[in-house]
C-alpha cells in the first residue's frame, strides 16, 4: 500500500496566530490535495484546529524545540512560525525533501523569502506560499459554525484579558462599557481564562453585572468559539478572541495599543469590525498598558459598540 505523502506545517503559537494562518493552510491544502497536512501546534488549540478544513492532523507541539516528527520525512515542510533560526532548525530535523521558509543568516545555504516587518500577518504567510509557487487567497479566513451550541446566544462578549499587560485596557474602563451596554438592555458576559477570573470578576463587579455573567474559567476553547460565533458583539483588545470574532463574522470592537491594526487587525473595509487605534507604536510584550492604548476612552468604545449593534438590528 502506498504511503500518503505528508506536508508538515509549523505554527506552534497562540490562538490568534493560528487563525491568521488559515488562508495559508487552505492554500497548501489546495496545492497538495492528496497529501496529509499535519499542523504542529499546541494541543490546547485542537478544538479550533478541527474547524479548519485544510488540516488533516494536529501534531501537538508546545513551542520551539518541541517538534517531534514521528514518521517518514515529509515531502514538504512549511515554516509558518517565524523567520528562524529556531523554527528552521526544528523543521530541518525532520529531514523534509523540501523546506519553504523565510531566509535567515544562520542558515546561509537555505533559500527563503526575505522577512518583512511591515505586512499584515495574513499577508505574510500568503506571500511565503506565493514565493513557493502556491497561490493563496487572503480573504479565505472564515471558519464554519462550531458544532456545539453556545451557552448563551446573542450576548455582548467583553473579553478584558490579553497575554501581555501592554495590550490590556484597564478593567475599570471595560466596566464602564459593560455597564452602559447592560443598562441599554444588552445581555453582557465577561470571558477569560481561569487565570483571568479575578480580572473578569472585577469588570463584572464594577459594571454591576450578576455573578452569572462571569464566564471566565468556565468555558473551554470549543465553548468560547461557540459563544463568540453566536454573539451580537465582541469587545476586546488585540488578542486571540478578536481573531475568533473575525473568523466567524461576529461584529467586534477591537482596542489596539502598541501594535497597529494594519499588521494584526481585521480586514480593512469590513464594516462588521471597528479597530480603534490612536497611532502609537510600542512594545506589545511590555509589562504595563501601552500609552496609546490608555488614550482610548470608554465613550469612544461605546460609540463604536452601539453603532455596530444598531447596524446588526437594522440588517438582521
N, C-alpha and C positions, 0 to 999 in steps of 0.2 A: 504494500500500500504506500502510495506517495505521501511524503510528509509535507504538509502545508507550510509554505514559507511564512516567516514572521517579520513584521515591521515593529521595531521597538521604539517607543517614544518616551523620553524622559521629561516629566513635568512634576517633580516632587516638591510642590509648593502648596499654597493655600487655595481656598475656595474661589476667590476672585481670579487668581492666576489660572485655575482650571477653566473657568468659564470664558476667559479671553482667548483660550486656545481652541475653543470649539470649532471655529471656521477652519483652522489649520488641520485639526483632526479629521474633519469631514473631507477636506481636500485630499488628504492622504488616503482615506478610505476609497474615494472615487478613483484615485490614480492606481491603487493596488487592490482592486475589489476581491481578488482571490487570495490575498494574504491575510493572515491573522494579525490584527492590530492590537498590540499589547502596550498598555499605558502604565509606566512606572510612576506611581503617585501614592500619597498617603492612604492607608486603609480607611481612615475616617471620612474620606470623600466618596466612599463606594456608592452610597445611595444616589449621589448626583452623577457619578460616572455611569451608572446603569441607565440613566436617562439619555446619555449621549449615544445615538445610534451608530456612530462610527467606531466605537471601541468594542472589541471582542473580549478582552480580558484585562483585568486590573492586576498588575504585579505590585503588591504592597511594598512601598519604598518610603522610608521616613525622612529622607533628605539626601544630601550629597554624601558619598562614601558608603551608602547603604544599599546600593543597587546590586542585586544578586541574580544574574541571568541564569536560569537553570537548564536551558535546552541547547539545541544546535545553534551555531552562530546565526543571528538574524540576517536576512538579506539586506535590510536597511535599518539603520539606527538614526533617529532624528532628535536633535538636541533642542527641545522647546523649553529648556530650563534656564539657560543663560548663555553667556559668551565664553565660559570656561575660566580657568583651566580645569577645575574640579569636575564639572559636568562632562567635559570632553573625555577626561581620563576615565570616568565611570563607564561611559559608553564604549570606549575602546577596549576595556577589559572584557567585554562580551564578544570581541573579535568579529564585529559586523563586516559583511562584504563591502558595504558602502556606508559612509557616515555623512549626514547632512547637518552642518553646524555653522555657527559664526566663526570667524577666524580669531585665533589667539596666539600671541607671540611665543607662548610656552610650547606650542606645537607648530613649529615653522614649516614642517612638511605636510601638514594637514590643510587642504584647501578649505575655504569657507568664505562666507559673506562678511563684509565689513560691518561691524556693530555701529548702530546709530542710536543716540540717546534721545533724539527729537521726534520719534514716531510713536503713534498710538500702539498700545500693547497688542491689540488685534492685528494691526498692520505689520508689526514687527515679524510675527510668525508667518503671516501670509507672504511677506516679502522673502523670507527664508525659503519657503517652499517654491516660490517662483524662481528663485535663484537656482533651485534644483530641477527646474523644468516642469513643475507641477502647478497648474492653475488653481487659484484659491478665490473663494467668494467671501469678501469681508463682511457681508450682511447675513451670512449663514450662521447666526449665533443663537437663534431662538431654540428653546427646549420644548418638548411636548409636555402636556399637563402631567403632573405626578400621578401615580396610580392610586395613592391613598387619599381619603377625604381630609379636608382641613378641619382642625379642631374648631375654628371659628371662621366663617366666611364673611367677606365684606368688611373686615376690620381695617382700621388705620394702624399700621405697624410702626412703632417707634423703636429703633434699634440704636441705643446710645453708645455701645461699645465699639472698640477698634483695637487692632493688635498693638498699636503704639499710641502713647499719650499725645503725640503730635497731631493725631487725627481724631482726637476725642473732643467734641464740642462739650462745654460744661453741662453737667446734669441739670442745674437749675434753669438753663435755657431750654433744654429739651422739655423740662417740666412745664414751662410756660406754654410751649407749643401744644403739648399733650393736653394740658388743662383747658386751653381755649377750644381745641377741637372737640374734646369731650363735652364741654358746655354747649357747643353748637349741635350736639346730638350724634356725634360720631362714636362708634364703638372702638375705643382705643386700647391697644395692648402693647406691652413693652417686652421685647425679646432680648435674648443674650445667652451666653454660655453659663454653665454652673458657676464658673469663677466670676462672672459678671452679675450674679444675682444681687449683691449689695448695691451695685450701681443702678440696676433696674428698679429695685425697691425704692431707692432714693428718688428716682424720677417719678415713680408712681405716687409715693407719699407726698411729694411736693405738689404734684398735679391734682391731688385729691381723688385718685383713682382707687377702686376697690382692690383688695389683695388678689382677686381672681384675674385681674388684668395683667398681672406679672407672670409671663410665660418663660422667663429666663430660667434655664436649668431644667425645664420640663419638656423641652422639645428636642428630639434628635434632628439630624440634618434632613431626613425624609419628611418629618413633621413640619420643620421650618420651611422647607421648599413648598409643601402643600399650603401652608399658611400664607406665604408670600404670593403664590400663584392665585389664590382666592381673595387677596386683599383688595381694598379700594385704593389704598395709597401706602407707600413706604416712605418714611423719613429717617435718614441715617447719614453717616459720614462716608468717607472714602474707604469702603470696606466691602467684604465679600457679599453681604446681604444686598448691597446696591447692585451688584452684578447679577444676583439672583432675580431681582426685580426686572432688570433689563432683559434677562433671558426669557422671562415669562410674559413680558409686555405689560407688567403691572406699573401704573403711574408711580413716579418717585420724585422726591425732593432730596438731592444729594449735596452734602456740605463738604466742599473741598477746601483744604488748607494749604499744606506745603507742596502738594502735587497738583498741577493744572489738569482740568478735566480733558483737555485735548490729548493727554497721554493715557489716562485711565478712565475717562468718563463714558457716558452712554453715547450712542451715535448722534452726531450733530444733526439738527433738523427734526428729530423725533419729538413731537410735542408732548408725548406722554411723560417725558423726563425733564426735570429742571435741575441743572447743575449750577450751584452757587459758588462763586469764587471771586475773591477781591483782587487777584492779580499778583499776589506774593508767591515766591518760590522758596521753599525751605527744606529742612531735613525731615523726611517722612518717618524717620526712626528716632526722633528726638524724644526726650523724657518729659516734655511739658507741652501743653497745647500750642500749636503754631500761632504766631501773632496774627497772621492773615485770617486764620480760622476764627480767632476771637473777634475780628472785626465784623463778623456776621452776627446780626442781632435777631432776636425772635420775631420781630414784626416782619422782617424780610422773608423769613422762612414761612411764617403764617400766610403771608400774601401769596407765595408760590403754592403752598398746600391747598388753600381754599380755592385758588384758581383752577388747579387740577381737579379738585373734587367737583367743582361746578361743571367743568368740561365733561367729566365722567357721567354726571347726571344728564347733561344735555344730549350726549351721544349714546347713552345706554350702557 
